[in-house]
Amino acid sequence: MEALRPLDALNKARNSKVIVELKNNKRYVGKLVAFDIHINTVLDDAEEYVDGELKRKLGTLFIRGDTITIISPQ
């Protein structure tokens, strides 16, 4: 099996549900639509969670890559 590079792993998760955690401890769950080499990320059907609790539904969301600590496919 060929080793995946970080962007390959993200590409594999495209159009799938992902969890994105930020440096400010917020968590967003949504469908990964797009990203770039800076890991700037676009989610569709995004929901914001704070302390594990759903705070709001946001729809389409752009997240700056330098604020992200974790992106995890669900």
Phi and psi in degrees as GROMACS dihedral restraints (atoms count N, CA, C in turn):
[ dihedral_restraints ]
;  ai    aj    ak    al  type     phi  dphi    fc
    3     4     5     6     1   -77.1    20    10
    4     5     6     7     1   138.3    20    10
    6     7     8     9     1   -70.3    20    10
    7     8     9    10     1   138.4    20    10
    9    10    11    12     1   -89.1    20    10
   10    11    12    13     1   139.7    20    10
   12    13    14    15     1   -87.9    20    10
   13    14    15    16     1   162.1    20    10
   15    16    17    18     1   -53.2    20    10
   16    17    18    19     1   -45.4    20    10
   18    19    20    21     1   -69.1    20    10
   19    20    21    22     1   -29.0    20    10
   21    22    23    24     1   -64.2    20    10
   22    23    24    25     1   -42.6    20    10
   24    25    26    27     1   -62.8    20    10
   25    26    27    28     1   -40.9    20    10
   27    28    29    30     1   -66.1    20    10
   28    29    30    31     1   -40.9    20    10
   30    31    32    33     1   -60.8    20    10
   31    32    33    34     1   -37.7    20    10
   33    34    35    36     1   -64.6    20    10
   34    35    36    37     1   -30.2    20    10
   36    37    38    39     1   -86.4    20    10
   37    38    39    40     1    -4.7    20    10
   39    40    41    42     1   -58.6    20    10
   40    41    42    43     1   139.8    20    10
   42    43    44    45     1    67.6    20    10
   43    44    45    46     1    14.5    20    10
   45    46    47    48     1  -116.0    20    10
   46    47    48    49     1   164.0    20    10
   48    49    50    51     1   -75.1    20    10
   49    50    51    52     1   132.5    20    10
   51    52    53    54     1  -131.5    20    10
   52    53    54    55     1   159.3    20    10
   54    55    56    57     1  -108.8    20    10
   55    56    57    58     1   129.6    20    10
   57    58    59    60     1  -119.7    20    10
   58    59    60    61     1   120.1    20    10
   60    61    62    63     1  -105.6    20    10
   61    62    63    64     1   139.8    20    10
   63    64    65    66     1  -110.3    20    10
   64    65    66    67     1   165.7    20    10
   66    67    68    69     1   -60.7    20    10
   67    68    69    70     1   -25.9    20    10
   69    70    71    72     1   -88.3    20    10
   70    71    72    73     1    14.2    20    10
   72    73    74    75     1    70.6    20    10
   73    74    75    76     1    10.1    20    10
   75    76    77    78     1   -81.8    20    10
   76    77    78    79     1   154.6    20    10
   78    79    80    81     1  -131.6    20    10
   79    80    81    82     1   134.2    20    10
   81    82    83    84     1  -120.3    20    10
   82    83    84    85     1   137.9    20    10
   84    85    86    87     1  -121.5    20    10
   85    86    87    88     1   130.4    20    10
   87    88    89    90     1  -176.0    20    10
   88    89    90    91     1  -179.7    20    10
   90    91    92    93     1   -85.6    20    10
   91    92    93    94     1   124.5    20    10
   93    94    95    96     1   -71.5    20    10
   94    95    96    97     1   114.8    20    10
   96    97    98    99     1   -98.2    20    10
   97    98    99   100     1   -45.4    20    10
   99   100   101   102     1  -156.0    20    10
  100   101   102   103     1   158.9    20    10
  102   103   104   105     1  -158.1    20    10
  103   104   105   106     1   163.8    20    10
  105   106   107   108     1  -126.2    20    10
  106   107   108   109     1  -172.7    20    10
  108   109   110   111     1   -66.6    20    10
  109   110   111   112     1   -18.0    20    10
  111   112   113   114     1   -91.0    20    10
  112   113   114   115     1     3.9    20    10
  114   115   116   117     1    64.3    20    10
  115   116   117   118     1    18.2    20    10
  117   118   119   120     1   -58.0    20    10
  118   119   120   121     1   133.6    20    10
  120   121   122   123     1  -131.0    20    10
  121   122   123   124     1   142.0    20    10
  123   124   125   126     1  -116.2    20    10
  124   125   126   127     1   126.5    20    10
  126   127   128   129     1  -114.3    20    10
  127   128   129   130     1   145.9    20    10
  129   130   131   132     1  -107.6    20    10
  130   131   132   133     1   153.9    20    10
  132   133   134   135     1    53.3    20    10
  133   134   135   136     1    39.8    20    10
  135   136   137   138     1   -74.9    20    10
  136   137   138   139     1   142.8    20    10
  138   139   140   141     1  -126.5    20    10
  139   140   141   142     1   139.3    20    10
  141   142   143   144     1   -99.9    20    10
  142   143   144   145     1   130.6    20    10
  144   145   146   147     1  -119.2    20    10
  145   146   147   148     1   135.5    20    10
  147   148   149   150     1  -127.1    20    10
  148   149   150   151     1   126.3    20    10
  150   151   152   153     1    53.3    20    10
  151   152   153   154     1    40.1    20    10
  153   154   155   156     1    76.4    20    10
  154   155   156   157     1     2.2    20    10
  156   157   158   159     1  -111.4    20    10
  157   158   159   160     1   132.7    20    10
  159   160   161   162     1   -63.3    20    10
  160   161   162   163     1   120.9    20    10
  162   163   164   165     1   -98.6    20    10
  163   164   165   166     1   -42.6    20    10
  165   166   167   168     1  -165.4    20    10
  166   167   168   169     1   156.1    20    10
  168   169   170   171     1   -98.6    20    10
  169   170   171   172     1   129.3    20    10
  171   172   173   174     1  -111.8    20    10
  172   173   174   175     1   -14.9    20    10
  174   175   176   177     1    76.3    20    10
  175   176   177   178     1  -128.9    20    10
  177   178   179   180     1   -81.7    20    10
  178   179   180   181     1   133.6    20    10
  180   181   182   183     1  -136.6    20    10
  181   182   183   184     1   133.8    20    10
  183   184   185   186     1  -103.9    20    10
  184   185   186   187     1   129.8    20    10
  186   187   188   189     1  -122.3    20    10
  187   188   189   190     1   127.2    20    10
  189   190   191   192     1   -66.4    20    10
  190   191   192   193     1   133.0    20    10
  192   193   194   195     1   -59.7    20    10
  193   194   195   196     1   -34.5    20    10
  195   196   197   198     1   -75.8    20    10
  196   197   198   199     1    -2.1    20    10
  198   199   200   201     1   -98.3    20    10
  199   200   201   202     1    -8.8    20    10
  201   202   203   204     1   -87.6    20    10
  202   203   204   205     1   134.3    20    10
  204   205   206   207     1  -105.0    20    10
  205   206   207   208     1   -34.7    20    10
  207   208   209   210     1  -143.6    20    10
  208   209   210   211     1   137.7    20    10
  210   211   212   213     1  -125.5    20    10
  211   212   213   214     1   123.2    20    10
  213   214   215   216     1  -130.2    20    10
  214   215   216   217     1   124.2    20    10
  216   217   218   219     1   -63.6    20    10
  217   218   219   220     1   144.5    20    10
